[in-house]
Amino acid sequence: MRQSWTDDRLDDLKREVESGFDRIDQRFQLVDQRFEQMDQRFGRVETDIREMREQLGSLQRTMLQVGGGLLAANIGLMATIVGLIATHL
């Protein structure tokens, strides 16, 4: 069945299509706002990760220094014990 399209019907269709696109534009604005929020959150996460890496690097240096000091102290203690044993034999 074929219907004729009058100017009034075409105008109604045009208004309905434009209204639909306006609603889509509004929804995309909301989506864009959510993406901006996510970008801000990811920015904070990146900053936190960078800070944690710096702290981890500092902790690793401290652990190496303490471990090196303990190793040197143990070597010195063993040398002292060996020296004492050698002098008493």
Contacts in CASP RR format, 6 or more apart in sequence:
PFRMAT RR
TARGET T0000
AUTHOR 0000-0000-0000
METHOD contacts of the structure
MODEL  1
MRQSWTDDRLDDLKREVESGFDRIDQRFQLVDQRFEQMDQRFGRVETDIR
EMREQLGSLQRTMLQVGGGLLAANIGLMATIVGLIATHL
END
